[in-house]
Amino acid sequence: MPLKQEHLKKAEDNEKLALRLDLSISSAPNWAIVITFYSALHYIEAYFADQNKHYRLHRVRDSMIQRDPKIRRAFRSYQRLSDCSEQARYEADFFDEGQYVNIRKNLDDIKAVVVPLL
Protein backbone atom coordinates (compact mmCIF):
# COMPACT_ATOMS: atom_id res chain seq x y z
CA MET A 1 0.00 0.00 0.00
CA PRO A 2 1.27 3.50 -0.76
CA LEU A 3 2.80 5.52 2.03
CA LYS A 4 1.72 8.99 3.09
CA GLN A 5 4.61 10.61 1.19
CA GLU A 6 3.72 8.75 -2.00
CA HIS A 7 0.13 9.97 -1.79
CA LEU A 8 1.34 13.51 -1.12
CA LYS A 9 3.62 13.41 -4.14
CA LYS A 10 0.74 12.26 -6.34
CA ALA A 11 -1.57 14.90 -4.89
CA GLU A 12 0.96 17.68 -5.50
CA ASP A 13 1.86 16.47 -8.99
CA ASN A 14 -1.81 16.22 -9.98
CA GLU A 15 -2.48 19.69 -8.63
CA LYS A 16 0.43 21.14 -10.62
CA LEU A 17 -0.65 19.34 -13.78
CA ALA A 18 -4.23 20.61 -13.54
CA LEU A 19 -2.94 24.16 -13.19
CA ARG A 20 -0.76 23.80 -16.30
CA LEU A 21 -3.52 22.79 -18.69
CA ASP A 22 -4.46 25.26 -21.40
CA LEU A 23 -8.00 25.97 -20.29
CA SER A 24 -8.85 27.64 -23.60
CA ILE A 25 -9.08 24.16 -25.16
CA SER A 26 -12.73 23.14 -24.80
CA SER A 27 -12.13 19.83 -23.00
CA ALA A 28 -9.28 21.08 -20.80
CA PRO A 29 -11.43 22.42 -17.93
CA ASN A 30 -13.14 19.02 -17.75
CA TRP A 31 -9.81 17.24 -17.46
CA ALA A 32 -8.55 19.84 -14.98
CA ILE A 33 -11.55 19.02 -12.78
CA VAL A 34 -10.87 15.27 -13.03
CA ILE A 35 -7.19 15.75 -12.18
CA THR A 36 -8.07 18.09 -9.31
CA PHE A 37 -10.44 15.49 -7.88
CA TYR A 38 -7.67 12.91 -7.92
CA SER A 39 -5.39 15.40 -6.21
CA ALA A 40 -8.00 15.69 -3.45
CA LEU A 41 -8.32 11.92 -3.27
CA HIS A 42 -4.58 11.56 -2.70
CA TYR A 43 -4.52 14.24 0.01
CA ILE A 44 -7.28 12.30 1.77
CA GLU A 45 -5.45 9.00 1.24
CA ALA A 46 -2.25 10.54 2.64
CA TYR A 47 -4.18 11.33 5.81
CA PHE A 48 -5.50 7.78 6.05
CA ALA A 49 -2.14 6.22 5.14
CA ASP A 50 -0.64 7.99 8.15
CA GLN A 51 -3.02 5.81 10.21
CA ASN A 52 -2.17 2.71 8.17
CA LYS A 53 -5.62 2.79 6.54
CA HIS A 54 -6.21 2.48 2.81
CA TYR A 55 -9.47 2.68 0.89
CA ARG A 56 -9.61 1.56 -2.71
CA LEU A 57 -13.36 1.93 -3.22
CA HIS A 58 -14.79 5.43 -3.53
CA ARG A 59 -17.94 4.61 -1.56
CA VAL A 60 -15.91 3.19 1.33
CA ARG A 61 -13.57 6.22 1.33
CA ASP A 62 -16.59 8.55 1.25
CA SER A 63 -18.03 6.81 4.28
CA MET A 64 -14.76 6.93 6.18
CA ILE A 65 -14.31 10.64 5.50
CA GLN A 66 -17.78 11.28 6.91
CA ARG A 67 -17.06 9.15 9.99
CA ASP A 68 -13.71 10.72 10.82
CA PRO A 69 -14.24 13.65 13.21
CA LYS A 70 -10.97 15.31 12.16
CA ILE A 71 -11.76 15.53 8.43
CA ARG A 72 -15.53 15.15 8.10
CA ARG A 73 -15.91 18.90 7.50
CA ALA A 74 -13.99 18.40 4.22
CA PHE A 75 -16.55 15.93 2.92
CA ARG A 76 -18.87 18.44 1.26
CA SER A 77 -15.98 19.86 -0.79
CA TYR A 78 -14.70 16.37 -1.56
CA GLN A 79 -18.15 15.26 -2.70
CA ARG A 80 -18.53 18.36 -4.88
CA LEU A 81 -15.21 17.59 -6.61
CA SER A 82 -16.19 13.95 -7.01
CA ASP A 83 -19.57 14.83 -8.51
CA CYS A 84 -18.07 17.37 -10.91
CA SER A 85 -15.35 14.89 -11.89
CA GLU A 86 -17.98 12.29 -12.78
CA GLN A 87 -19.97 14.85 -14.72
CA ALA A 88 -16.82 15.94 -16.57
CA ARG A 89 -15.98 12.34 -17.48
CA TYR A 90 -19.36 10.89 -18.33
CA GLU A 91 -21.63 13.70 -19.50
CA ALA A 92 -21.43 15.49 -22.84
CA ASP A 93 -21.28 18.84 -21.04
CA PHE A 94 -18.22 21.05 -21.11
CA PHE A 95 -17.16 23.05 -18.09
CA ASP A 96 -15.56 26.40 -18.85
CA GLU A 97 -12.52 28.05 -17.30
CA GLY A 98 -14.59 30.10 -14.85
CA GLN A 99 -16.44 27.04 -13.63
CA TYR A 100 -13.15 25.20 -13.16
CA VAL A 101 -11.71 28.07 -11.12
CA ASN A 102 -14.79 27.99 -8.89
CA ILE A 103 -14.82 24.20 -8.55
CA ARG A 104 -11.07 24.14 -7.81
CA LYS A 105 -11.69 26.08 -4.58
CA ASN A 106 -12.98 22.80 -3.15
CA LEU A 107 -9.44 21.45 -3.25
CA ASP A 108 -8.25 24.44 -1.24
CA ASP A 109 -10.96 23.72 1.34
CA ILE A 110 -9.91 20.07 1.58
CA LYS A 111 -6.24 20.96 1.93
CA ALA A 112 -7.06 23.46 4.67
CA VAL A 113 -8.54 20.58 6.70
CA VAL A 114 -6.20 17.71 5.80
CA VAL A 115 -2.71 19.15 5.32
CA PRO A 116 -2.32 20.45 8.91
CA LEU A 117 -3.04 16.91 10.11
CA LEU A 118 -0.24 15.35 8.07
C-alpha atoms as an extended CHARMM CRD file, in Angstrom:
* protein
*
       118  EXT
         1         1  MET       CA              0.0000000000        0.0000000000        0.0000000000  PROA      1               0.0000000000
         2         2  PRO       CA              1.2680000000        3.5020000000       -0.7570000000  PROA      2               0.0000000000
         3         3  LEU       CA              2.8010000000        5.5160000000        2.0320000000  PROA      3               0.0000000000
         4         4  LYS       CA              1.7200000000        8.9930000000        3.0930000000  PROA      4               0.0000000000
         5         5  GLN       CA              4.6090000000       10.6070000000        1.1870000000  PROA      5               0.0000000000
         6         6  GLU       CA              3.7170000000        8.7490000000       -2.0020000000  PROA      6               0.0000000000
         7         7  HSD       CA              0.1310000000        9.9710000000       -1.7870000000  PROA      7               0.0000000000
         8         8  LEU       CA              1.3360000000       13.5130000000       -1.1190000000  PROA      8               0.0000000000
         9         9  LYS       CA              3.6230000000       13.4110000000       -4.1400000000  PROA      9               0.0000000000
        10        10  LYS       CA              0.7360000000       12.2590000000       -6.3420000000  PROA      10              0.0000000000
        11        11  ALA       CA             -1.5710000000       14.9040000000       -4.8910000000  PROA      11              0.0000000000
        12        12  GLU       CA              0.9560000000       17.6790000000       -5.4990000000  PROA      12              0.0000000000
        13        13  ASP       CA              1.8610000000       16.4730000000       -8.9920000000  PROA      13              0.0000000000
        14        14  ASN       CA             -1.8110000000       16.2230000000       -9.9830000000  PROA      14              0.0000000000
        15        15  GLU       CA             -2.4770000000       19.6900000000       -8.6290000000  PROA      15              0.0000000000
        16        16  LYS       CA              0.4320000000       21.1390000000      -10.6220000000  PROA      16              0.0000000000
        17        17  LEU       CA             -0.6500000000       19.3360000000      -13.7810000000  PROA      17              0.0000000000
        18        18  ALA       CA             -4.2300000000       20.6100000000      -13.5400000000  PROA      18              0.0000000000
        19        19  LEU       CA             -2.9390000000       24.1620000000      -13.1930000000  PROA      19              0.0000000000
        20        20  ARG       CA             -0.7610000000       23.7990000000      -16.2960000000  PROA      20              0.0000000000
        21        21  LEU       CA             -3.5220000000       22.7890000000      -18.6940000000  PROA      21              0.0000000000
        22        22  ASP       CA             -4.4580000000       25.2570000000      -21.4040000000  PROA      22              0.0000000000
        23        23  LEU       CA             -7.9980000000       25.9750000000      -20.2850000000  PROA      23              0.0000000000
        24        24  SER       CA             -8.8460000000       27.6390000000      -23.5960000000  PROA      24              0.0000000000
        25        25  ILE       CA             -9.0790000000       24.1590000000      -25.1550000000  PROA      25              0.0000000000
        26        26  SER       CA            -12.7320000000       23.1360000000      -24.7960000000  PROA      26              0.0000000000
        27        27  SER       CA            -12.1280000000       19.8330000000      -23.0000000000  PROA      27              0.0000000000
        28        28  ALA       CA             -9.2750000000       21.0800000000      -20.7980000000  PROA      28              0.0000000000
        29        29  PRO       CA            -11.4280000000       22.4240000000      -17.9270000000  PROA      29              0.0000000000
        30        30  ASN       CA            -13.1400000000       19.0210000000      -17.7450000000  PROA      30              0.0000000000
        31        31  TRP       CA             -9.8070000000       17.2450000000      -17.4590000000  PROA      31              0.0000000000
        32        32  ALA       CA             -8.5520000000       19.8430000000      -14.9790000000  PROA      32              0.0000000000
        33        33  ILE       CA            -11.5480000000       19.0180000000      -12.7800000000  PROA      33              0.0000000000
        34        34  VAL       CA            -10.8650000000       15.2710000000      -13.0280000000  PROA      34              0.0000000000
        35        35  ILE       CA             -7.1870000000       15.7450000000      -12.1800000000  PROA      35              0.0000000000
        36        36  THR       CA             -8.0730000000       18.0890000000       -9.3130000000  PROA      36              0.0000000000
        37        37  PHE       CA            -10.4380000000       15.4930000000       -7.8750000000  PROA      37              0.0000000000
        38        38  TYR       CA             -7.6670000000       12.9100000000       -7.9180000000  PROA      38              0.0000000000
        39        39  SER       CA             -5.3940000000       15.3980000000       -6.2110000000  PROA      39              0.0000000000
        40        40  ALA       CA             -7.9960000000       15.6950000000       -3.4460000000  PROA      40              0.0000000000
        41        41  LEU       CA             -8.3180000000       11.9200000000       -3.2660000000  PROA      41              0.0000000000
        42        42  HSD       CA             -4.5770000000       11.5580000000       -2.7010000000  PROA      42              0.0000000000
        43        43  TYR       CA             -4.5210000000       14.2440000000        0.0110000000  PROA      43              0.0000000000
        44        44  ILE       CA             -7.2770000000       12.2960000000        1.7710000000  PROA      44              0.0000000000
        45        45  GLU       CA             -5.4540000000        9.0000000000        1.2400000000  PROA      45              0.0000000000
        46        46  ALA       CA             -2.2450000000       10.5370000000        2.6360000000  PROA      46              0.0000000000
        47        47  TYR       CA             -4.1790000000       11.3290000000        5.8120000000  PROA      47              0.0000000000
        48        48  PHE       CA             -5.5030000000        7.7820000000        6.0450000000  PROA      48              0.0000000000
        49        49  ALA       CA             -2.1420000000        6.2170000000        5.1380000000  PROA      49              0.0000000000
        50        50  ASP       CA             -0.6430000000        7.9880000000        8.1460000000  PROA      50              0.0000000000
        51        51  GLN       CA             -3.0240000000        5.8070000000       10.2120000000  PROA      51              0.0000000000
        52        52  ASN       CA             -2.1720000000        2.7140000000        8.1650000000  PROA      52              0.0000000000
        53        53  LYS       CA             -5.6240000000        2.7900000000        6.5390000000  PROA      53              0.0000000000
        54        54  HSD       CA             -6.2120000000        2.4760000000        2.8070000000  PROA      54              0.0000000000
        55        55  TYR       CA             -9.4740000000        2.6830000000        0.8930000000  PROA      55              0.0000000000
        56        56  ARG       CA             -9.6060000000        1.5630000000       -2.7110000000  PROA      56              0.0000000000
        57        57  LEU       CA            -13.3550000000        1.9290000000       -3.2250000000  PROA      57              0.0000000000
        58        58  HSD       CA            -14.7860000000        5.4270000000       -3.5320000000  PROA      58              0.0000000000
        59        59  ARG       CA            -17.9400000000        4.6110000000       -1.5650000000  PROA      59              0.0000000000
        60        60  VAL       CA            -15.9120000000        3.1910000000        1.3310000000  PROA      60              0.0000000000
        61        61  ARG       CA            -13.5670000000        6.2150000000        1.3280000000  PROA      61              0.0000000000
        62        62  ASP       CA            -16.5860000000        8.5450000000        1.2460000000  PROA      62              0.0000000000
        63        63  SER       CA            -18.0350000000        6.8130000000        4.2780000000  PROA      63              0.0000000000
        64        64  MET       CA            -14.7570000000        6.9270000000        6.1800000000  PROA      64              0.0000000000
        65        65  ILE       CA            -14.3080000000       10.6390000000        5.5020000000  PROA      65              0.0000000000
        66        66  GLN       CA            -17.7820000000       11.2760000000        6.9080000000  PROA      66              0.0000000000
        67        67  ARG       CA            -17.0640000000        9.1520000000        9.9880000000  PROA      67              0.0000000000
        68        68  ASP       CA            -13.7090000000       10.7160000000       10.8200000000  PROA      68              0.0000000000
        69        69  PRO       CA            -14.2390000000       13.6550000000       13.2060000000  PROA      69              0.0000000000
        70        70  LYS       CA            -10.9720000000       15.3130000000       12.1580000000  PROA      70              0.0000000000
        71        71  ILE       CA            -11.7560000000       15.5260000000        8.4320000000  PROA      71              0.0000000000
        72        72  ARG       CA            -15.5290000000       15.1550000000        8.1050000000  PROA      72              0.0000000000
        73        73  ARG       CA            -15.9140000000       18.9040000000        7.4980000000  PROA      73              0.0000000000
        74        74  ALA       CA            -13.9880000000       18.4030000000        4.2220000000  PROA      74              0.0000000000
        75        75  PHE       CA            -16.5520000000       15.9280000000        2.9210000000  PROA      75              0.0000000000
        76        76  ARG       CA            -18.8730000000       18.4350000000        1.2630000000  PROA      76              0.0000000000
        77        77  SER       CA            -15.9780000000       19.8630000000       -0.7920000000  PROA      77              0.0000000000
        78        78  TYR       CA            -14.7000000000       16.3670000000       -1.5590000000  PROA      78              0.0000000000
        79        79  GLN       CA            -18.1520000000       15.2620000000       -2.6990000000  PROA      79              0.0000000000
        80        80  ARG       CA            -18.5260000000       18.3650000000       -4.8810000000  PROA      80              0.0000000000
        81        81  LEU       CA            -15.2150000000       17.5870000000       -6.6140000000  PROA      81              0.0000000000
        82        82  SER       CA            -16.1890000000       13.9460000000       -7.0060000000  PROA      82              0.0000000000
        83        83  ASP       CA            -19.5710000000       14.8300000000       -8.5100000000  PROA      83              0.0000000000
        84        84  CYS       CA            -18.0660000000       17.3740000000      -10.9100000000  PROA      84              0.0000000000
        85        85  SER       CA            -15.3550000000       14.8920000000      -11.8900000000  PROA      85              0.0000000000
        86        86  GLU       CA            -17.9760000000       12.2910000000      -12.7760000000  PROA      86              0.0000000000
        87        87  GLN       CA            -19.9670000000       14.8520000000      -14.7240000000  PROA      87              0.0000000000
        88        88  ALA       CA            -16.8230000000       15.9420000000      -16.5710000000  PROA      88              0.0000000000
        89        89  ARG       CA            -15.9780000000       12.3420000000      -17.4790000000  PROA      89              0.0000000000
        90        90  TYR       CA            -19.3650000000       10.8910000000      -18.3330000000  PROA      90              0.0000000000
        91        91  GLU       CA            -21.6320000000       13.7020000000      -19.4970000000  PROA      91              0.0000000000
        92        92  ALA       CA            -21.4310000000       15.4880000000      -22.8370000000  PROA      92              0.0000000000
        93        93  ASP       CA            -21.2770000000       18.8430000000      -21.0380000000  PROA      93              0.0000000000
        94        94  PHE       CA            -18.2210000000       21.0510000000      -21.1120000000  PROA      94              0.0000000000
        95        95  PHE       CA            -17.1620000000       23.0480000000      -18.0850000000  PROA      95              0.0000000000
        96        96  ASP       CA            -15.5590000000       26.3950000000      -18.8470000000  PROA      96              0.0000000000
        97        97  GLU       CA            -12.5230000000       28.0490000000      -17.3010000000  PROA      97              0.0000000000
        98        98  GLY       CA            -14.5860000000       30.1040000000      -14.8460000000  PROA      98              0.0000000000
        99        99  GLN       CA            -16.4360000000       27.0370000000      -13.6300000000  PROA      99              0.0000000000
       100       100  TYR       CA            -13.1460000000       25.1980000000      -13.1580000000  PROA      100             0.0000000000
       101       101  VAL       CA            -11.7060000000       28.0690000000      -11.1180000000  PROA      101             0.0000000000
       102       102  ASN       CA            -14.7930000000       27.9900000000       -8.8880000000  PROA      102             0.0000000000
       103       103  ILE       CA            -14.8210000000       24.1960000000       -8.5460000000  PROA      103             0.0000000000
       104       104  ARG       CA            -11.0730000000       24.1370000000       -7.8100000000  PROA      104             0.0000000000
       105       105  LYS       CA            -11.6940000000       26.0790000000       -4.5830000000  PROA      105             0.0000000000
       106       106  ASN       CA            -12.9840000000       22.8030000000       -3.1520000000  PROA      106             0.0000000000
       107       107  LEU       CA             -9.4380000000       21.4490000000       -3.2510000000  PROA      107             0.0000000000
       108       108  ASP       CA             -8.2500000000       24.4380000000       -1.2390000000  PROA      108             0.0000000000
       109       109  ASP       CA            -10.9610000000       23.7200000000        1.3390000000  PROA      109             0.0000000000
       110       110  ILE       CA             -9.9090000000       20.0710000000        1.5770000000  PROA      110             0.0000000000
       111       111  LYS       CA             -6.2420000000       20.9610000000        1.9280000000  PROA      111             0.0000000000
       112       112  ALA       CA             -7.0550000000       23.4570000000        4.6740000000  PROA      112             0.0000000000
       113       113  VAL       CA             -8.5370000000       20.5830000000        6.6970000000  PROA      113             0.0000000000
       114       114  VAL       CA             -6.2020000000       17.7140000000        5.8030000000  PROA      114             0.0000000000
       115       115  VAL       CA             -2.7140000000       19.1530000000        5.3200000000  PROA      115             0.0000000000
       116       116  PRO       CA             -2.3210000000       20.4540000000        8.9050000000  PROA      116             0.0000000000
       117       117  LEU       CA             -3.0440000000       16.9050000000       10.1100000000  PROA      117             0.0000000000
       118       118  LEU       CA             -0.2440000000       15.3490000000        8.0700000000  PROA      118             0.0000000000
